[in-house]
Amino acid sequence: MAHRRVRMAASAGAAALAVLALSGCGPAPWQGESSASPTPTTSVSVAPPVSNDLSSGSTERELTAGAVTATVNYWSELSMDRWTANAVKPISLSLVTEITPDDGQKVYLQKATMVAVPGNADETFAALDPQTDAATVTPGYLVLDPYSYSQTFNVGAVPAEATFVTVQFTYDFLVQTAPKSKEYAKQTATDTLTIAIAQG
């Protein structure tokens, strides 16, 4: 009987060791339930939003040309969601100037020119035909405050791939060299607006 008890105890001890050996083969507690490699993520590139200088409906710019400071307001009667590629897209402006020092000489606008250049993030398309408003009086339109100049230019159809149009303005001024003088100095101011083209 004593030998049988020793054999049973030895068998029980071997079984316990086998259980411990099997339990030691599992993952460590700090490794979690799975040690599989994480699934790679795919990045999706999103095109940056197109800037729009008329997104609030209008914008005001202050331009300097020599002694002349011009304040120009731009706006469009066509809402921005209707500025599509095929639409006729009007841009209106109002311009008034000051001169420093103000010794009594006048400032005249001889010519205003607009050039529209469509584009997108990848390319720039051919410019549309320039539009020019040349003064029909000599020496030009009086634009010294409180007298102002107003005009509307139209941006025509642009390529369907265009997402914006860059509108370049050039203003040619004639400034009296002295009050009542018939001699003038020419000054030129330029400005650029970027306006989004509505998609879809």
Backbone bond lengths (Angstrom), bond angles and torsions (degrees), N, CA, C in turn:
res aa  C-N    CA-C-N  psi(-1)  N-CA   C-N-CA  omega(-1)  CA-C   N-CA-C  phi
1 M - - - 1.465 - - 1.513 111.16 -
2 A 1.354 114.94 -36.71 1.463 118.40 -179.79 1.501 110.74 -65.48
3 H 1.389 117.22 -39.23 1.466 119.56 179.72 1.519 110.17 -66.47
4 R 1.373 118.39 -37.17 1.455 120.53 179.87 1.519 111.01 -64.01
5 R 1.373 118.34 -39.60 1.454 121.10 179.81 1.519 110.94 -64.49
6 V 1.372 116.63 -37.82 1.479 119.47 -179.51 1.515 109.97 -66.27
7 R 1.380 115.77 -41.36 1.454 119.23 179.70 1.532 111.18 -64.80
8 M 1.324 117.08 -41.78 1.469 120.04 179.22 1.516 111.19 -63.76
9 A 1.353 115.62 -40.34 1.477 118.66 179.06 1.513 110.58 -64.84
10 A 1.384 115.59 -40.34 1.465 118.92 179.33 1.512 110.74 -64.95
11 S 1.348 117.86 -40.94 1.468 120.85 179.02 1.515 111.25 -63.31
12 A 1.355 116.35 -41.82 1.475 120.15 178.99 1.509 111.27 -63.39
13 G 1.359 116.59 -38.73 1.476 119.39 179.26 1.496 111.62 -67.01
14 A 1.342 118.33 -38.85 1.469 120.93 178.64 1.509 111.29 -64.92
15 A 1.335 117.33 -39.86 1.464 120.75 178.47 1.516 111.19 -62.85
16 A 1.341 116.02 -40.38 1.472 119.53 179.50 1.511 110.76 -63.72
17 L 1.350 117.94 -42.05 1.459 121.28 178.27 1.519 111.15 -62.26
18 A 1.362 115.49 -40.27 1.468 118.71 179.01 1.513 110.82 -62.46
19 V 1.351 116.67 -41.95 1.473 119.66 178.18 1.510 111.04 -61.94
20 L 1.359 116.57 -43.25 1.467 120.16 179.85 1.520 110.94 -64.29
21 A 1.360 115.96 -39.73 1.465 119.31 179.93 1.522 111.00 -64.10
22 L 1.335 117.55 -41.11 1.460 120.79 179.29 1.523 111.66 -67.45
23 S 1.332 116.05 -40.67 1.469 118.55 -179.05 1.520 111.71 -68.39
24 G 1.327 118.73 -23.38 1.463 120.81 178.88 1.520 113.58 -74.67
25 C 1.331 119.11 -8.47 1.459 121.85 -177.97 1.520 112.95 -86.73
26 G 1.325 120.41 -10.02 1.465 122.88 -177.79 1.512 111.84 -75.70
27 P 1.351 118.01 171.49 1.463 121.64 179.83 1.516 111.20 -67.88
28 A 1.331 115.03 150.72 1.465 119.34 177.15 1.519 109.58 -67.13
29 P 1.327 116.85 148.71 1.477 119.81 -176.74 1.514 113.18 -56.05
30 W 1.354 117.48 -34.16 1.465 119.46 -176.84 1.525 113.74 -78.92
31 Q 1.340 116.92 -5.47 1.458 120.07 178.96 1.519 113.23 -88.34
32 G 1.315 118.31 -7.33 1.459 120.67 -179.75 1.500 111.12 77.10
33 E 1.333 114.66 -169.93 1.449 119.79 -174.59 1.514 112.37 -82.00
34 S 1.375 118.53 -24.17 1.454 120.17 -176.67 1.508 109.71 -136.58
35 S 1.318 116.50 137.01 1.459 121.00 177.52 1.525 110.70 -108.02
36 A 1.354 117.58 18.90 1.462 121.74 -178.48 1.519 110.44 -68.28
37 S 1.327 117.60 151.34 1.464 122.06 179.69 1.523 109.69 -66.25
38 P 1.369 117.53 142.68 1.469 119.65 179.60 1.514 111.09 -64.91
39 T 1.338 115.96 148.92 1.466 121.25 179.10 1.520 109.58 -72.99
40 P 1.324 118.84 126.48 1.475 120.06 -179.18 1.522 110.51 -64.46
41 T 1.339 115.24 143.65 1.459 120.63 178.93 1.524 109.41 -96.88
42 T 1.319 116.23 148.65 1.466 121.82 179.44 1.519 108.65 -104.68
43 S 1.354 117.15 122.81 1.458 120.86 179.20 1.523 109.60 -82.67
44 V 1.332 116.14 139.48 1.463 122.38 179.80 1.518 107.89 -112.91
45 S 1.329 117.83 120.98 1.458 121.15 179.80 1.518 109.79 -81.03
46 V 1.335 115.35 132.51 1.457 121.70 179.98 1.521 107.88 -115.85
47 A 1.321 116.72 128.10 1.463 120.58 -179.61 1.521 110.01 -63.94
48 P 1.339 117.47 136.73 1.457 119.66 179.02 1.521 110.62 -64.79
49 P 1.341 117.63 150.65 1.467 119.40 179.96 1.523 111.11 -64.45
50 V 1.329 116.29 148.27 1.456 121.43 -179.33 1.527 108.85 -82.52
51 S 1.329 115.98 129.41 1.459 119.06 178.34 1.525 109.52 -70.10
52 N 1.323 115.59 151.95 1.465 120.63 -177.08 1.523 108.70 -147.15
53 D 1.329 116.17 108.86 1.464 120.35 -178.42 1.520 113.00 -70.56
54 L 1.334 117.64 -12.83 1.469 120.41 177.97 1.525 111.59 -110.86
55 S 1.340 117.23 19.15 1.469 120.17 -177.63 1.529 112.26 -61.52
56 S 1.337 117.56 -28.06 1.467 120.17 178.76 1.526 111.89 -90.51
57 G 1.334 117.11 1.44 1.463 121.09 179.47 1.510 113.36 106.63
58 S 1.357 116.62 -29.74 1.468 120.39 -179.98 1.519 108.74 -160.31
59 T 1.328 115.32 167.28 1.461 120.12 174.72 1.518 108.39 -150.73
60 E 1.327 115.86 152.73 1.467 121.58 -179.96 1.517 109.15 -120.92
61 R 1.314 116.73 136.07 1.462 122.30 179.27 1.527 109.91 -126.04
62 E 1.324 116.07 148.43 1.463 121.89 173.18 1.522 107.74 -116.27
63 L 1.324 116.19 119.97 1.459 122.42 -175.84 1.518 109.78 -114.75
64 T 1.327 115.82 145.43 1.462 120.68 -179.80 1.518 109.69 -120.42
65 A 1.319 116.10 132.67 1.460 122.33 176.16 1.526 107.33 -139.37
66 G 1.332 116.45 96.55 1.455 120.21 -176.32 1.521 110.59 62.77
67 A 1.320 116.42 -126.01 1.464 120.91 179.53 1.519 112.85 -82.76
68 V 1.339 116.71 -3.25 1.464 121.45 -175.83 1.528 110.39 -96.30
69 T 1.326 116.25 131.92 1.466 122.35 171.54 1.515 107.43 -116.28
70 A 1.328 115.70 120.73 1.464 121.03 -178.79 1.518 109.95 -109.24
71 T 1.315 117.08 132.52 1.459 123.10 173.99 1.522 107.23 -106.13
72 V 1.339 115.99 121.20 1.461 121.13 -175.06 1.529 109.37 -121.79
73 N 1.311 116.33 128.65 1.469 122.13 172.89 1.525 108.51 -106.17
74 Y 1.354 116.10 132.82 1.464 122.50 178.12 1.520 109.60 -118.83
75 W 1.325 116.32 143.80 1.457 120.77 173.89 1.527 108.68 -159.62
76 S 1.340 116.66 170.93 1.462 120.92 177.17 1.521 109.19 -133.91
77 E 1.317 115.58 136.35 1.461 120.36 175.88 1.532 110.99 -76.19
78 L 1.321 116.95 -13.40 1.463 121.57 178.44 1.520 108.64 -95.79
79 S 1.334 117.43 124.18 1.465 120.72 -178.22 1.526 109.86 -62.08
80 M 1.330 115.61 151.70 1.454 120.93 -173.46 1.528 113.29 -62.77
81 D 1.335 118.11 -28.10 1.468 119.78 179.44 1.528 111.66 -73.20
82 R 1.352 116.77 -9.38 1.462 120.72 178.05 1.527 111.78 -107.59
83 W 1.329 116.47 8.54 1.464 120.93 175.09 1.525 108.37 -82.17
84 T 1.319 115.89 67.58 1.464 120.95 -178.97 1.525 109.97 -89.58
85 A 1.339 114.96 169.34 1.463 119.91 -175.12 1.526 112.50 -59.04
86 N 1.329 118.19 -40.44 1.466 121.21 -174.47 1.524 114.19 -88.63
87 A 1.324 117.72 -12.00 1.463 120.57 -175.42 1.530 111.50 -73.61
88 V 1.333 115.54 154.58 1.463 121.13 168.23 1.529 106.24 -83.88
89 K 1.336 116.63 118.94 1.463 121.82 -167.87 1.540 109.51 -112.47
90 P 1.339 117.70 104.08 1.470 119.97 -176.40 1.532 112.90 -81.41
91 I 1.326 114.95 141.56 1.467 121.97 170.89 1.521 107.22 -124.05
92 S 1.319 116.15 119.56 1.462 121.03 177.28 1.525 109.48 -100.85
93 L 1.322 115.93 151.79 1.461 119.99 178.31 1.519 110.27 -144.86
94 S 1.312 114.21 153.33 1.462 121.93 174.36 1.522 107.04 -133.94
95 L 1.342 116.55 130.17 1.467 121.43 -172.28 1.517 110.09 -129.72
96 V 1.338 115.79 138.10 1.461 121.94 174.58 1.521 107.52 -143.50
97 T 1.339 116.92 148.78 1.464 119.62 -175.53 1.527 112.24 -124.09
98 E 1.345 113.17 161.88 1.460 123.29 169.06 1.520 107.01 -131.38
99 I 1.320 117.00 158.70 1.452 120.89 178.60 1.524 109.47 -129.48
100 T 1.344 115.65 140.86 1.454 121.37 -177.99 1.530 109.30 -132.46
101 P 1.362 117.84 125.04 1.465 126.06 -6.18 1.518 111.63 -74.53
102 D 1.287 115.48 151.92 1.460 121.14 -179.40 1.523 108.75 -90.94
103 D 1.332 114.63 97.61 1.466 120.40 -179.35 1.519 112.14 -102.64
104 G 1.332 116.16 10.95 1.451 119.85 177.78 1.515 114.07 104.69
105 Q 1.347 118.36 -4.08 1.459 119.83 178.25 1.524 110.38 -77.06
106 K 1.321 116.48 154.86 1.459 121.86 -176.38 1.529 111.06 -102.85
107 V 1.344 114.31 159.45 1.464 121.54 179.33 1.525 107.75 -120.45
108 Y 1.343 116.08 130.76 1.458 121.61 -179.27 1.538 109.22 -122.06
109 L 1.335 115.52 143.35 1.459 120.87 172.72 1.519 107.94 -92.37
110 Q 1.318 116.16 115.42 1.459 121.13 -179.47 1.528 111.30 -84.30
111 K 1.348 115.80 -37.15 1.465 118.94 -175.49 1.519 110.28 -161.49
112 A 1.347 116.15 142.20 1.467 123.09 172.66 1.526 107.74 -124.44
113 T 1.335 116.13 132.11 1.468 121.30 -176.81 1.521 109.87 -129.49
114 M 1.343 115.81 138.87 1.460 121.40 175.61 1.522 109.50 -123.51
115 V 1.343 116.49 133.78 1.459 122.80 174.35 1.525 107.65 -127.91
116 A 1.331 116.95 126.21 1.468 122.34 -179.66 1.521 109.56 -105.84
117 V 1.346 116.03 130.10 1.462 121.82 -179.25 1.532 108.48 -124.36
118 P 1.345 118.38 106.81 1.462 120.23 179.34 1.523 111.42 -76.88
119 G 1.339 115.84 158.25 1.455 119.76 178.58 1.514 111.14 -169.68
120 N 1.338 114.85 178.51 1.459 121.89 171.10 1.520 107.66 -144.58
121 A 1.323 117.70 -170.66 1.464 120.65 -174.83 1.517 112.46 -65.02
122 D 1.325 118.05 -20.52 1.460 121.56 -174.13 1.520 114.88 -105.89
123 E 1.337 117.68 -25.17 1.457 118.18 -176.14 1.522 111.93 -154.32
124 T 1.324 114.18 161.56 1.458 122.68 175.12 1.524 107.86 -112.50
125 F 1.329 116.00 130.00 1.460 120.60 -178.12 1.527 110.36 -91.87
126 A 1.323 115.30 172.48 1.462 120.33 -179.48 1.530 110.34 -63.15
127 A 1.323 115.35 141.83 1.461 120.46 178.72 1.518 110.85 -66.69
128 L 1.325 115.98 146.62 1.460 120.46 173.16 1.522 109.03 -74.07
129 D 1.322 116.54 164.46 1.463 119.85 -179.54 1.528 110.38 -59.90
130 P 1.336 117.79 136.58 1.472 120.35 178.25 1.527 110.88 -62.02
131 Q 1.315 115.44 148.68 1.463 121.51 174.06 1.524 107.42 -118.65
132 T 1.326 116.46 129.93 1.455 121.52 -174.54 1.522 110.52 -128.89
133 D 1.318 114.75 135.39 1.462 120.73 171.37 1.519 106.97 -115.10
134 A 1.340 115.71 102.64 1.462 121.21 179.98 1.528 108.95 -96.26
135 A 1.315 115.86 140.81 1.465 120.51 -178.29 1.516 110.79 -61.08
136 T 1.306 116.30 138.62 1.462 121.86 178.47 1.526 111.79 -97.94
137 V 1.337 115.15 4.57 1.463 120.41 176.83 1.525 108.20 -125.56
138 T 1.311 116.51 157.47 1.469 121.91 -179.98 1.528 109.10 -105.79
139 P 1.325 118.67 134.70 1.476 128.73 4.50 1.536 113.68 -88.08
140 G 1.340 118.57 -0.92 1.454 121.93 -179.68 1.515 109.62 156.49
141 Y 1.318 116.30 -171.87 1.462 121.24 178.13 1.525 109.62 -82.64
142 L 1.336 116.11 128.32 1.459 120.02 177.88 1.525 109.16 -68.32
143 V 1.343 116.63 122.42 1.474 120.58 -176.92 1.524 111.85 -126.82
144 L 1.325 117.72 15.25 1.453 120.32 177.48 1.522 109.03 -79.98
145 D 1.340 116.27 129.52 1.462 122.19 -178.96 1.531 110.51 -46.03
146 P 1.335 120.26 128.37 1.477 128.64 17.18 1.532 114.62 -94.40
147 Y 1.337 118.28 8.29 1.465 120.30 -179.05 1.531 109.22 -86.37
148 S 1.327 115.66 137.43 1.463 119.64 -175.23 1.525 110.50 -131.21
149 Y 1.311 115.16 168.61 1.459 123.94 179.20 1.520 108.64 -121.04
150 S 1.329 117.21 134.19 1.466 121.92 177.75 1.520 109.19 -130.56
151 Q 1.334 115.91 143.72 1.456 120.69 -179.68 1.527 109.20 -160.36
152 T 1.328 116.34 157.97 1.464 122.81 174.16 1.518 108.79 -125.80
153 F 1.331 115.39 124.98 1.458 122.49 174.05 1.520 108.36 -107.93
154 N 1.324 116.19 155.51 1.471 120.73 -178.45 1.526 110.91 -119.71
155 V 1.341 115.81 129.35 1.457 121.69 172.45 1.529 106.72 -91.30
156 G 1.312 116.92 119.72 1.458 120.90 -177.25 1.519 112.98 -81.31
157 A 1.330 116.02 -161.76 1.461 121.89 -178.20 1.522 110.46 -64.87
158 V 1.331 115.45 141.24 1.461 122.42 178.08 1.531 108.20 -123.45
159 P 1.337 119.12 163.73 1.463 120.34 178.77 1.527 112.22 -56.22
160 A 1.342 115.42 145.95 1.465 120.31 -178.48 1.517 112.15 -60.76
161 E 1.346 117.47 -24.58 1.462 121.05 -178.67 1.523 112.80 -80.00
162 A 1.337 117.70 -10.09 1.465 121.02 -177.51 1.519 110.57 -69.63
163 T 1.330 115.90 137.44 1.462 121.11 175.89 1.529 112.12 -111.35
164 F 1.331 115.86 -8.70 1.463 120.12 176.56 1.519 108.85 -157.79
165 V 1.319 114.86 167.26 1.460 120.51 174.33 1.528 107.58 -134.03
166 T 1.324 115.65 132.79 1.462 121.46 176.24 1.519 107.58 -96.99
167 V 1.328 116.10 120.36 1.465 121.65 -175.50 1.523 108.51 -108.19
168 Q 1.314 115.66 117.58 1.460 121.88 -176.46 1.529 109.85 -105.24
169 F 1.322 116.47 127.18 1.463 122.01 179.14 1.529 109.54 -113.10
170 T 1.336 115.06 141.22 1.466 121.52 174.47 1.523 107.93 -129.03
171 Y 1.333 115.36 130.65 1.464 121.30 -179.45 1.532 108.67 -120.95
172 D 1.330 116.39 121.84 1.465 121.79 178.71 1.526 108.89 -104.62
173 F 1.339 115.12 119.16 1.463 121.30 -178.36 1.525 110.30 -109.43
174 L 1.333 114.98 148.77 1.454 122.02 168.52 1.526 107.79 -114.92
175 V 1.334 115.42 127.79 1.467 121.41 -176.60 1.523 108.79 -117.67
176 Q 1.319 116.31 127.80 1.458 119.76 176.00 1.527 110.27 -59.43
177 T 1.330 116.78 135.07 1.463 119.11 177.76 1.526 111.71 -72.35
178 A 1.324 116.48 -21.49 1.464 122.68 176.90 1.525 107.33 -159.80
179 P 1.331 118.02 156.68 1.463 119.49 178.80 1.534 111.24 -55.57
180 K 1.327 116.38 135.56 1.466 124.70 179.26 1.531 113.28 67.55
181 S 1.338 116.98 7.38 1.461 119.95 179.72 1.521 110.66 -75.99
182 K 1.329 116.42 149.81 1.457 122.36 174.58 1.533 110.83 -96.87
183 E 1.300 117.16 8.81 1.446 122.41 177.28 1.532 109.06 -106.23
184 Y 1.330 115.31 142.21 1.465 119.88 -173.45 1.525 110.49 -134.15
185 A 1.314 114.46 149.03 1.461 121.59 171.97 1.524 107.86 -106.90
186 K 1.332 116.46 138.14 1.466 120.34 179.95 1.521 109.69 -93.72
187 Q 1.331 115.95 133.53 1.463 122.71 175.81 1.530 107.65 -130.03
188 T 1.325 116.51 141.25 1.462 121.27 -177.88 1.525 110.35 -124.07
189 A 1.324 115.99 132.50 1.472 122.29 175.54 1.523 108.23 -119.67
190 T 1.327 116.35 143.91 1.465 121.17 178.31 1.526 110.15 -126.77
191 D 1.313 115.20 155.37 1.460 121.05 179.55 1.527 108.67 -151.64
192 T 1.334 116.59 154.19 1.461 121.62 -178.99 1.523 110.06 -136.46
193 L 1.328 116.72 132.58 1.465 123.15 173.29 1.507 109.00 -116.56
194 T 1.328 116.04 143.23 1.465 121.63 170.98 1.513 107.95 -112.36
195 I 1.334 116.77 125.26 1.468 121.55 -175.88 1.518 108.68 -128.37
196 A 1.328 116.69 131.54 1.464 121.84 -177.06 1.523 110.71 -73.11
197 I 1.321 115.20 145.50 1.459 121.95 172.54 1.527 107.87 -96.20
198 A 1.327 116.76 125.18 1.481 120.59 -178.85 1.519 109.49 -66.76
199 Q 1.334 115.97 135.52 1.457 121.42 -177.82 1.518 110.74 -98.84
200 G 1.318 115.59 153.58 1.460 120.10 174.94 1.495 113.41 76.72
